[in-house]
Amino acid sequence: MSGEAEEFDYVVVGGGTAGNVVAARLSEDPAVTVCLLEAGPSDVGDDNVLRLERWMGLLESGYDWDYPVEPQENGNSFLRHARARVLGGCSSHNSCIAFWAPAEDLDDWAAKGCTGWGAADTFPLYRRLESNDAPGDHHGRTGPVTLRQIKGADPCGSALLAACAQKGIPTTQFNTGETVIRGANWFQINSDENNIRQSSSVAYLHPILGRRPHLQVRTGVRARQLLIDEARRCTGATYLDPDLVHTRTVRARREVIVSCGAIDTPKLLMLSGIGPAAHLRETGVDVLVDAPGVGENLQDHPEGVIMWDAKQPMVTSSNQWWEIGIFADTEPSLDRPDLMFHYGSVPFDLNTARHGYPTSENAFCLTPNVTRARSRGTVRLRTRDFRDKPRVDPRYFTHEHDVRVMTYGLRLAREIAAQPALADWAGAELAPGPDARTDEELLDYLTKTHNTVYHPACTVKMGADDDAMAPLDARLRVKGVQGLRVADGSVMPDLVTVNPCITTMMIGEKCADLLKEDAAR
């Protein structure tokens, strides 16, 4: 260890989607000192990150931890999980599709023992964080995060919405407070009018950087381990200095908040001795707290793709190239959609070209995803060296429900493309191609070529005090350790039905409230 340990009231490990919210809200009190640690570089002034239309270039780049998945029995073993290596976390890395979670999702959390997380408790937090241009008294107008309605300028996209309506999927406004079970529209996005992404770093940190001396934001510093004393209290963290040689220490007088995301948060907890005891022992990590739920319950939105050659020239500019969403239900009486499509105004052959499926530079696609997938995976340590990538095993399509919904999605996509409104746009089906018709042929295609919507979650879930598989209580506190909380997508007991970025910001808002409440006691 090098140098004297510095001390703050709070240490936030991970400058991601939720971590920046926590740090910004805690530092609203000038008497409270906060240190935020982020392994990646700053995003300030970096158009590679800030320009939303460039987001696809961040995949598998130096801004990406780029985690491969373990070999998949029923899925695409070539798949990689993009996890952002930059201030703002995945809110600096994604396509900024902005959704309030359905009330039913949040009420389910509360019913599973997550007291205080129902829609009545959390919808006010969405309102607080947003400045939204959509109609409705429920929307916030003065929050830090700009949300705006995409004004569609893509004629193929407009034809797609008309085709959906012809197929019985009406054009329906999103984020009205009512859950859309069957409907389609242009997305809302967290981006300003100049198409600068409104990540948690842009929205919460950029306005205060250099203006709050009691807040220190340190980038390029990678957490090695959490410090936990003999009384099982988390007292701080160690991190690798930007010189990549020396280890530094920061201590927390009050609490440490881990916000490293659904893959790296369980990894850091396990490296610190909090996790499944047998796994920690076999990896050579001393067991501090046997927490079998750490790294379990990995959930995601698996995503297929169906692509057509376009008969007319596609758009050459876009907000983020994936501007329309379609929700559908595959069986009657659902209270939430179990199928969602993203419409891409660009070809998407990331996982099809290697298998020889034809492609085109003038194409469009639909990407069906399973919104409430039932397959469950794991995150495990590869070794006890913090520099090694963890083992990520999503176990895609190990539940037949996910197979059924995804196969239904491919067929529904074909029916939409066959509507009269798309007759002037939908050319040859490039992938999977018209010859793939049976369930077996479609499943063979899907398992070889599917992707992810990059929404891993739920690996350090919160739950009731007596839920042994919930490492966190409903106040986001790590069970068995004092002074340690988690705030990121890993805390969700179940992944929300929609794109989860804004919900993860809401989790940051909620965590900051909980910390302030407990400090005042």
N, C-alpha and C positions, 0 to 999 in steps of 0.2 A: 504494500500500500504506500502511496506517495502523498506527502503533505498532511496538513491538519484537516480534520473533518469539519466541514461547514455545517451550520445548523439553521434550519428554517422552521416555521410553524408547520407547513405542509410540503411534502415532496410528491409531485405528480410524475410518475414514470410512464412516459409515452405521450408525445404531443400529437395525438390522433384526433379522430372525429369527436370523441367525448372528452378526452383529456384536456384539450384546449378550452373547452367550455368550463370545466371544473376550475382550471387555473385562473381564467378570466373572472369568473364569478367570485371566487374566494378573495381575489386581490382587489375587489371593489372596496374592501375595507383597508384603508392605508395602514392600519395597525397590524395587519396580518401579512406575514412574509411567506412567499411561495417560490419554490424552485421547480421548474418544468424541464424534464430531461427528454430529449428526442434523438434517436439514433441517426436519423437522416439529416439532410441539409435543410436550411431555411428555404421557404418558397418566395420570400420577399423579392420582388422584381424579376422573377423567373417566369418568362412567358411560356416556357415548355410546360409548366404546371398551371399557370393562371389562365391561359387561353383555353377555354373549354373545348373548342373545336379540335384541339390537338390531343385530346385525352387518350385516344387509341395508341398514340406513339409512346405512352408511358408504360405500356405492357411489355414485360421482359426487357426493360431498360434499366439504367443505373438507379432509377427511382423505385425499383421493384425488388422486394426480397425474393420473388419468383420461386415459390415453393412447389416442387413436383409432388404429385400424389404417389402413394404406395401403389404397387400393381393392383389393379382392380379386377375382381373376379367377374363382375357383370358390367363394367363400365370402361371408359376410355383411360387407359393407363398412361397416355401421353399428356394428359391434362395437367395444367399448372395453375396454382392458386396465386393470383396477383395480390400481394400485400404491400401497401405503400411504404416506401422508405424516404419520407419527406415530411416536413412539418405540415400538419393538417391530416396526416394519415390517409385513409382511403377517401375522405372527402376532398383531398387534393389529387385524387387519382381516378375518380369514377366519372360517370357521365352526368352526374348531378340531377338525376331523376328524383323528384321531391314528392313524397307522400306522407300524409298522416296515416298512422296504422289504423286499421279498422277497429272500431270500438270493441267488436267481439274478440279480437286478439288480446287486447289489453284486459278485458274483463275475464278472459280465461286465465291470464297471469294471476290476477287477484284470487280467482277461485282455487288456484294451485298453491295458495299460501303466501303469495306476494302481496301482502297487505299494503295498501296505498298506491298500487299500480294499476287500478282499474281506469276505465276511460274518464270517469268523472274526476279522478285525481290527476290524470296526465294530460287530458286535452287542454287545460289551461296552460300547461308548459309549452305545448306546441304553439299556442297563441302568443306566449311571451317571447319565444325565440324568433318568430317570423315577422317579416314585413311583406305582406302578400297582396298582389294586385287583383286577386280573384274576388268575386262578390261573396257576401255572407257576413253576418254579424259575428260569427264565431272566429273569423280570421283576425290575426294580429296585424297591425299596421306600423308598429314602431319598434319591432324587434331587430336584433343585429343581422339576421339572415334574410337576404332578399330572395323571395320566391316570386316567380313570374310565369304567366301563362305563355306557352309557345304559340306564336301566331303563324300558323302553317303557311309556308311559302313553297311547298313541295307538291307539285301537281299529282305525282304518283301517290303520295300520302293521302291527298284529298280523295283520289279515286279509291284508295283502300278503305277509307271511312265509309264511302258510299257503298262499296261492296259488302262491308260488314253489315250495314243497315239492310241491304238486300237479303242477307243471310239471317236476319233477325237479331243482330247485335247492334243496338242503337248507339248513336253518338251521345255520350253522357259526360257531363262535367265531373272531373275528379276533385277530391278534397272538399266535398260539400258537407262533410260530417256524417253522410250516409254511405254505407258500404255498397260499392258497385259490384254486383254479382255477375252481371252480363252487360257489357258496355265497352265503348272504345272512344278514344279522343287523343288529341295532342296532349303531351305531358305538361305538367308544371315542372320547372327546373329551378334549382338554387344557383342562379347566375344573374348578373346585372345586365342592364341594357347594352353594355359594351361587350357582352359575352365573357366577362371575367368571372370565373367560378367563385361562388360564395361558400367556400369551404369553412370549416370551423376556424382555421387559422386566419383567413381573410376577414371573416365576419367578427370574430371574437378577439383575436390577438393583434392583427395589424393596426387597428386604431389606438392601441395602448402601448405598443412596443416603444420603449424609451421614455415613456411618460409615467411609469409606475416603478420607481426604484426598488420597491419592496417585492417586485416580481422579476425573477431571473429566468429567462428562456435560454436554455443551452442546447444547441444543435450539434450533431456529429458526435454524440456521446451515447454509447451503447450500454444499457444496463447489464451487469453481470449477475447480480444476486441481490436479494432483499436481506437486510440485516435484522435478525430476530434474537432477542436476548433470552436469558435463562427463564424469565417470567413469561415467555412466549408473547412478548410485545414487539411489534415491528418498529424499529427505531430509525430506519433509513434504508439506503441502497448504495451499492458500489457500482461504478461504471468505468468503462474504458475511456481514457482521455482521448481527445482528438489526435494526440501524437501516436496513438495505437500501441503504446508501450506501457504507460503508467495507469494504475488503477486509482481512482479518486473515490472519496466517500462524502455523501451528503446525509445529514441526519434530520429527522422530523421530530419536533417537540410534541406535535399533536398527532398527526396521522400521515400515512403513506397511501396514495391512491394509484393503483396499477391500471393503466389504460393503453395496453399494448395490442389489443385486438384479440380475436377469437382463436388465433394460432399462437401468437407470442405471449399472451397473458398466461395460459396454462403452462407454457414452456418455462416462463420465469418463475411461476409458483413452484413447479416441480424442481427446478434447479435450486430453489431455496428450501427444499425439504417438505413442501406441502403438496401432497398428491397421493396416488394409489401406492400403498406401502411396498407391495411386492415388486412393482415396476421400478420404483425408486431404488430399492436394494439391488435389483439386477443391473441397474445402470450405474451403481456405485455412489448414489446420493444418500446421505444420512437422512433418515426419516424424522421429521419434526412433528408433522401432523398427518395422520393417515386420513386422507380426504379422497375417497374412491371416485367422487364425481369430477375431479379435476381432469380435464382432457377427454371426458366422456360426452355423449349426447351431441356430438358434432352434427349440425344440421346445415342445409344449404338449399339453394334453388337450382337444381340441375336444369340444363337448357339444351334443347335440340336446335336444329336449323333446317329450314327448307328454303331453297333459293331458286329464283327464276331469272333467266336472261330478260332484260328489259327491251321492249320493242321501240321505245323512244329514249332519247338521252335523259339520263338521271341528273338530278341537281348536282351542281359543282361546289355549292357552299351550303353550310348547315350550322345550326347551333351546336349539335353534337352527334349528328348522323343517325340517332336512334330516337326519333321524336314522337312516336305514337305508341300507345299501349292498348292492348285488347284484353279484356277479362271475359272468362266464360266459365260455365259450370258444366261438368260432365255427367252429372246425375241430378235428379230432382231433390228439392227440399234442402239444399245447402244454404247456410247463412253467410258464407264467404265463397268467393270463386276458388276453384281448385286448379285453374289453368290460366296462365297469362302469356301473352305474346308481346315481345318488343318487335317493332318494325324497323328494319335497317334500310336506309337508302343507299347502301354500299354493299358490295359483295362481302361475304363472310365465309372464307374458305380455310380458316385457321386450322380446322380439324378434318376437313374433307379432302383437301388437295393431296395429302399424303397417301390417301387410299385410292387416288386415281379418278375421283369425281371431277367432271368438267367444271370450269369456272369461267368468269367473264369479268371484265373491268367495268361493264355497264349492266349492273344487276341489282336486284333488291331481294330482301329475304324477310321471313318471319321466324322468330325463335321462340317456340313454345317452351314454357318452363312450368315445373310442378310447384305451385305456390305453397303447398302444405305437404311437402314430401315426408314420407314415413321412414325412409332409410336413415340409419343412425351410424355415425362414424366416430373416430377417435383422433386425438392428437397425443403423441408420445415423444419422449426424448429419444434422440438417436444415440447420443452419448451425454456425458456430464459436462462436456465443453460447451460453454455458452455460445461459441462461434459456429457450432454445427447446426445445420438446419434440422428442425424436428421432423418426425415421421407423421405425415398427414394422410389419414386413411378415411375418406368420406364414405366408403362402402356404397357407392352409387348403385341404384336399382337392385338392392338386396331385398326390397319390399315390393311385392307385385303391384301395389297401388300405384307406385311411381311409374312402373312400366305401362300400366293401363292408361293413366292420364296423359303421358307423353305420346303414346301411340294415337290416342284420340286427338291430341293436338295436331299431329301431322295431317291426319285426315281432315280435320276442320280447316286447317290452313289451305288445303287443296280446294275445299268447297268455297272458301272465301275468294281464292284466286280465280275460280271458275265463274264468278258472278259477272253479269254484263258490265258493271262499272269498271272492271279491270281488263276488259277485252282488249283495250288499246295499249296495255302496259305489260301484261303477263305473257312472256314468250315461253320458250322451252324451259321445262323444269330441269335444272342442272343437278340438283342434289336433294333428295336421294334419286330422283329420276322416275319417270312414269312406270318403269318396270317393277319397282318395289311396291307391291300391293298387299301381300298377306301380312298378318301379324308377325310371323316369323321373319319375313324379309325386312319389315320396318324396324323390328327390334334389333336385328343384326346391324342395320345401318346406325341406329341410335347408339347402341353400346360402343360402336367403333368411333363415332364422330361427335358425340355430345360434348358440350362445354359446360361451364358454370356461369351463373350471373355474378359470380364473385361475392357471394353473400354468406360466407361461413359464420356461424354464430352458435351460442348456447353451450359452450364448452366449460364454462365456470358458472353454471346457472344459479340463480337465486331461488329460494323456496322456503317452505315452512321450517321452523326450528328443528322439527323432528324428522325432516327428510334427509336421510343419510347420504343421498346422491346429489344433494344441493350443497355445494361448497360455501354458498353465501346465504345469509339471512335476507329478509326483505328490505333491510337498510343497507344492503350491499357490503356488509361486513363479512370478512372471511371467518368462518367458524373455527374456533380453536386458537385464534391469534387475536391479540388486542392491537388496535391502532392501524389496521390494514383493511382497505376496501378495494373493490374493483368497479370500474365504470367504463364499459365499452360493450360491443355487441355480444361478448361472451356471456354476459349476465342474463340474457333472455332465457326464460325457461323453454319457450318455443319461438322459433323464428317467425317474425311477422309475415303476413301474406304478401306484402308489397315490398318494393325496394326500401331497405332499412336505414338509409343514411340519416334522414331527419329524425327518425325514432332514436338513433344512437346519440344524436345531439340532445334530444329530450332526456335521455338517460344521464347525460352530463349535467343538465339543468337540475334534474332530480337529485343527483348525488351531491351537488353543491348545496342544495337546500338541506339535505340530511346532515351534511357536515356542519353547516351553520347552526342548525337546530341543536345538535349534540354538543357543540362548543358552548352554546349559551346556557346549557343546563348546569 
